Amino acid sequence: MNIYTDLERPPLRPLALRRALVVPGGFWTDLRVVEETGSTNADVAALASEGAPEGLVLVAERQTAGRGRLGRQWESPPRAGLALSILLRPPVPPSRLGWLPLLAGVALAESVRRVARLDAYLKWPNDLLLQGDRKTAGILAEGVGDAVVIGIGLNTTLREHELPRPHATSLALAGAASADRDPLLRALLRSFQEVYRQWCDAAGDPSASGLREAYLFHCGTIGRRVNATLPGGTSLTGIATGIDDDGRLQVTDALGVVRAVAAGDVVHVRPDSGADRAG
């Protein structure tokens, strides 16, 4: 029996989750829950290298060295959030793989809206925001040979003093109707499966699969003034005007020139305070 002391943070029930999600003929092939690990992405990457099949999910009750974009690391108290990684082997052209973190964002936003009843929205390419650009989740996609590992970290019941940074929040702090990780995880994986299958069936085409439309619906970056710190230390400021076919953010500068941003740190610029980091 799993012993825990914080009654607001019950443990996940692996057997019930597997019965509900790992079904014959279904997309999910394995779902594992571990008490603690350094990084679920690192663990799933190792399994991918050993030939594990697509559809494997690893969830950690506590993650001590979670990996974010640009080499950032983070950790959270036990059972205060969802920390999981998904193994994929997408049969799509390599140029379309940039859509995978955006696809995961759509599934995450849909599940939070459905279960928590909060107006969650996405910051390109990998953050879920609440309440005035406060970050409550991050997504990291990493390639491992012909596989891709998608890592998702969602703050569910973090308290104010436990937040990793001032601009972060959690579902509970934002007034969620429910911050229960079990229904959130089920909703997330079911939504992910549906969107991913449609995208794969369309050979990764974001328009034909409906992914572009869904992402634009949930994205809070489009139409905003942004500052992008690009690889090499250069920066670009302008209006985020769209997402191209490869999942890159399109930014229109002051001269009307549209540039595509594939990687970098993007900040939503607030008119009254200059560049203010959203996550």
C-alpha positions in Angstrom: 0.0 0.0 0.0 1.3 3.5 -0.9 1.8 5.5 2.3 1.5 9.3 2.0 1.0 12.1 4.5 -0.5 15.0 2.4 -4.2 14.2 2.0 -4.5 16.9 -0.7 -2.0 15.0 -2.8 -3.1 11.3 -3.1 -1.0 8.9 -5.1 -1.9 7.8 -8.6 -3.4 4.3 -9.0 -1.3 2.6 -11.7 -3.5 -0.5 -12.0 -6.7 1.5 -12.5 -5.0 3.8 -15.0 -3.6 0.8 -17.0 -7.0 -0.8 -17.1 -8.6 2.4 -18.4 -5.9 3.4 -20.9 -3.8 0.3 -22.0 -6.5 -1.7 -23.8 -6.2 -4.3 -26.7 -6.0 -2.5 -30.0 -5.5 0.9 -28.3 -2.7 3.4 -28.9 -1.2 3.2 -25.4 1.0 0.1 -25.1 2.3 0.6 -21.5 1.8 2.9 -18.6 4.3 2.9 -15.7 4.1 5.0 -12.5 7.3 5.3 -10.4 7.7 6.9 -7.0 10.7 9.0 -7.9 13.1 9.5 -10.8 15.6 12.2 -12.0 14.0 12.8 -15.4 11.2 10.9 -17.0 12.4 12.1 -20.4 15.9 10.6 -19.8 14.3 7.3 -18.6 12.0 7.0 -21.7 14.9 8.0 -24.0 16.8 5.0 -22.6 13.8 2.8 -23.2 13.5 4.1 -26.8 17.1 3.3 -27.4 16.4 -0.3 -26.3 13.6 -0.6 -28.9 10.5 0.1 -26.7 7.4 0.5 -28.8 5.4 3.7 -29.4 2.7 4.4 -26.9 4.8 3.9 -23.7 4.0 6.4 -20.9 6.1 6.9 -17.8 4.7 9.0 -14.9 6.8 10.0 -11.8 5.2 10.9 -8.5 8.3 13.0 -7.9 10.9 14.2 -10.4 14.2 15.6 -9.0 16.0 16.7 -12.2 13.3 17.5 -14.7 14.6 18.9 -18.0 13.1 21.9 -19.7 14.0 23.8 -22.8 17.4 25.6 -23.1 18.9 23.3 -20.5 16.8 24.4 -17.6 16.2 22.0 -14.7 13.4 21.8 -12.1 11.8 19.7 -9.4 8.6 19.7 -7.4 7.3 18.2 -4.2 5.9 14.6 -4.4 2.5 14.3 -6.1 2.1 18.1 -6.5 2.0 17.8 -10.3 1.9 15.6 -13.3 5.4 14.7 -14.6 5.3 12.3 -17.5 7.0 11.3 -20.7 5.5 9.7 -23.9 7.4 7.6 -26.4 6.4 8.2 -30.1 7.7 6.9 -33.4 5.8 9.2 -35.8 5.5 8.1 -39.5 5.8 11.6 -40.8 8.4 13.7 -42.7 11.2 15.0 -40.4 10.2 18.6 -41.3 6.9 18.1 -39.6 8.3 17.0 -36.2 8.4 20.6 -35.0 4.6 20.2 -34.6 4.9 17.6 -31.9 5.3 19.9 -28.9 2.5 22.0 -30.3 0.3 18.9 -30.6 1.1 18.0 -27.0 0.1 21.6 -26.0 -3.3 21.2 -27.7 -4.0 18.0 -25.8 -2.8 19.6 -22.5 -4.9 22.7 -23.0 -8.0 20.7 -23.9 -7.6 18.5 -20.8 -7.1 21.4 -18.4 -10.1 23.2 -19.8 -12.2 20.1 -19.6 -11.2 18.9 -16.1 -10.0 22.0 -14.3 -12.5 24.4 -16.0 -9.8 27.0 -16.4 -9.2 29.3 -19.3 -5.7 27.9 -20.2 -3.8 29.0 -23.2 -0.5 28.2 -24.9 2.6 30.2 -25.4 4.6 29.1 -28.4 6.2 26.6 -28.4 5.9 24.8 -25.1 4.2 26.5 -22.2 0.7 26.4 -20.8 -0.4 29.7 -19.2 -3.1 30.8 -16.8 -4.1 34.1 -15.2 -2.1 36.8 -17.0 0.7 34.7 -18.5 1.5 32.7 -15.4 3.1 29.4 -16.4 1.5 26.2 -15.1 3.0 23.6 -17.5 5.9 23.0 -19.8 6.5 20.6 -22.7 9.8 19.3 -24.0 10.3 17.2 -27.2 13.6 15.3 -27.6 14.7 13.1 -30.5 16.2 9.7 -29.9 17.1 8.0 -33.2 13.8 7.5 -35.1 11.8 8.1 -31.9 10.6 11.3 -30.2 10.1 11.6 -26.4 7.5 14.2 -25.3 7.9 15.3 -21.7 5.1 17.2 -19.9 5.2 18.8 -16.5 2.0 20.3 -15.1 1.7 22.0 -11.7 -1.5 20.8 -10.1 -1.5 21.5 -6.4 1.7 23.5 -5.8 1.3 26.1 -3.1 2.5 29.7 -3.3 5.7 29.1 -1.4 6.5 26.0 -3.5 6.4 27.7 -6.9 9.7 27.6 -8.8 9.5 31.2 -10.0 7.4 34.3 -9.5 5.5 34.0 -12.8 4.5 30.4 -12.2 1.2 29.1 -10.8 -0.7 25.8 -10.3 -4.2 24.7 -11.1 -5.2 24.8 -7.4 -3.9 28.4 -7.0 -5.8 29.4 -10.1 -9.1 28.2 -8.7 -9.5 24.9 -10.6 -12.8 23.1 -10.4 -10.6 20.0 -10.0 -6.8 19.5 -9.7 -7.1 15.8 -9.3 -4.3 14.2 -11.3 -6.1 11.0 -12.1 -8.8 12.5 -14.4 -6.3 15.0 -15.7 -4.0 12.3 -16.8 -6.8 10.3 -18.4 -8.1 13.3 -20.2 -4.6 14.3 -21.4 -3.7 10.9 -22.8 -7.1 10.4 -24.5 -6.9 13.9 -26.1 -3.3 13.3 -27.1 -4.1 9.9 -28.7 -6.9 11.5 -30.8 -5.0 14.5 -32.0 -1.8 12.4 -32.7 -3.6 9.8 -34.7 -5.3 12.4 -36.9 -1.9 14.1 -37.5 -0.2 10.9 -38.4 -3.1 9.8 -40.7 -2.5 13.1 -42.5 1.3 12.4 -42.8 2.0 15.3 -40.4 0.1 17.9 -42.5 -1.0 20.5 -39.9 -3.9 21.8 -42.0 -5.3 18.5 -43.3 -5.2 17.0 -39.8 -6.9 20.0 -38.1 -3.9 20.5 -35.8 -3.1 24.0 -37.0 -6.7 25.2 -36.4 -6.7 23.6 -33.0 -3.4 25.1 -32.0 -4.4 28.6 -33.2 -7.6 28.3 -31.1 -5.6 27.6 -27.9 -2.6 29.8 -28.6 -2.2 33.1 -26.7 1.0 34.1 -28.6 -0.6 34.9 -32.0 -1.4 38.6 -32.2 0.9 39.5 -29.3 4.0 41.6 -29.5 6.9 39.3 -28.8 10.7 39.3 -28.3 12.5 36.2 -29.4 16.1 35.6 -28.2 17.5 33.5 -31.0 20.4 31.0 -31.1 23.7 32.9 -31.3 22.5 35.7 -29.0 20.5 37.8 -31.6 17.0 38.9 -30.9 13.8 39.7 -32.9 10.9 41.9 -31.8 7.6 42.0 -33.7 4.1 40.8 -33.8 3.5 37.0 -33.8 1.3 36.5 -36.9 1.1 32.8 -37.5 2.6 29.3 -37.4 4.2 28.0 -40.6 3.9 24.4 -42.0 6.9 23.2 -40.0 5.6 24.5 -36.7 7.8 27.6 -36.6 6.5 30.9 -35.1 6.1 33.6 -37.8 7.0 37.1 -36.5 6.4 40.3 -38.5 9.0 43.0 -37.7 8.6 46.8 -37.8 9.4 46.8 -41.5 6.7 44.3 -42.3 9.2 41.5 -42.9 8.0 38.0 -41.8 10.6 35.8 -40.2 10.2 32.2 -39.0 11.5 31.4 -35.5 12.3 27.7 -35.1 14.0 27.8 -31.7 14.7 30.4 -29.0 13.3 32.0 -25.9 10.0 33.9 -26.7 8.7 36.5 -24.4 5.2 38.1 -24.5 5.9 41.9 -24.4 3.5 43.8 -22.3 2.9 47.4 -23.6 3.1 48.8 -20.1 6.2 47.1 -18.8 8.4 46.2 -21.8 9.6 42.6 -22.2 8.1 40.6 -19.4 8.8 36.9 -19.3 5.7 34.7 -19.6 7.2 31.5 -18.3 
